[in-house]
Amino acid sequence: MNPLTRKVIYTWASLGPRFLPFADAASPEMPLSRLLRLSLFQVSVGMALVLLIGTLNRVMIVELSVPASLVAIMLSLPLVFAPFRALIGFRSDTHRSFLGWRRVPFMWSGTLIQFGGLAIMPFALLVLAGEAEAADAPRWIGLAGAGIAFLMVGAGLHTTQTVGLALATDLAPPESQAKIVGLMYVMLLVGMIGSAIIFGALLADFTPGRLIQVIQGSAVVTLILNVIALWKQEARNPGRTAFHLPEPSFRESWGSFIEGEHALRRLAALGLGTAAFSMQDVLLEPYGGQILKLSVSATTTLTASLAFGGLVGFSYASRVLSRGTDPFRMASNGALFGIPGFALVTLAAPLHAPALFALGVLLIGFGGGLFSHGTLTATMNLAPRDQVGLALGAWGAVQATAAGVAMALGGVMRDVVTSWAGPKGNGPMLGYASVYALEITLLLAAVVVMLPLLRRRGVAAQVV
């Protein structure tokens, strides 16, 4: 190796731990290459999320003329499965099988369910679009098929994500667990950014046929990524085949978990903040298309901007939290960053400023990244070693349920206010603005709920 090559390699290796937010999560037992391979399941989850809450909701509302309230309810169907994340995490903690695996069977089942939902979805969209031989099919068949597809995708991704995060925590040494789970969520955002950019490029010349091809391709890519992620990650443990050993009940484990320090307050703050950051998910692209007259490609790219803001937020939070900063303070800061973000998004329409809209979206993503990392780190720090799956499942269940309820409420609220104000003139704008105003209120409520947690640690709710 010549001196120049050796210097380049040394410089690159020294830059990694310094500038990559979670590069120091690697260890001799869990090298970075293995961590990144495992994190591919988060890439597939991010791809599914962009498809559901980014591309499909705008297409159904604007191109297929489906009412926003119906689309919001349909897109919230995947989150019907969300409350079961705590149960899934608990079952993966205590699962016994003849193969000696705890996590792999659940991740594989989730992958197949997610693949099945994406496989059904194109046929439902064909009926909704009235294309080819589906032109005479009853519209309710398309709506029912789409609802089933969304529900299956949601069940699959919730199962895969909950158990995948628990597996990552199992493989990590205790001092690196929070960093590794943080890395997994960064890869989720990377998957969202990459998928949004690719989907935006593929749908630049939008046709229903092209959209169906994109969904079918996503189903295949999901299966491939998750198989690669799972390959030889969890070792078979003969002790897991002992079916005669007693197992704790879910009620006992949940009771022990909920009696933890300020557990209910932590979950309440998580729910309020998540609802605030998620309510606009189903309306972001329709707002850009209907109010600001942006194209499908442009609004899909905005989802990448939202995810990029989240990535920056996660990276910044990682560096600050590694210095010992209180995670609840970080979560409060995220909520405070979201407030001007929603204000800018609201002002973009009367000022006719798409750039202001993009800046607001970026701030919302950044605030959401700080909030998510703060609450996730707090959950990991307080989780008992034998309840990692349950703790992550509870965090994911509250987060996903709050997001689902918020998305459905946002769509219904937008339609009700628009109908009351009149579908023409400023009516549509008032519908969207009312949702953004409610999100600002929820962010303030989340900060108030977290104040006792901040005072308990002797810190103030101020921006770092």
Order of alpha helices (4+ residues) and beta strands (2+ residues): alpha-alpha-alpha-alpha-alpha-alpha-alpha-alpha-alpha-alpha-alpha-alpha-alpha-alpha-alpha-alpha-alpha
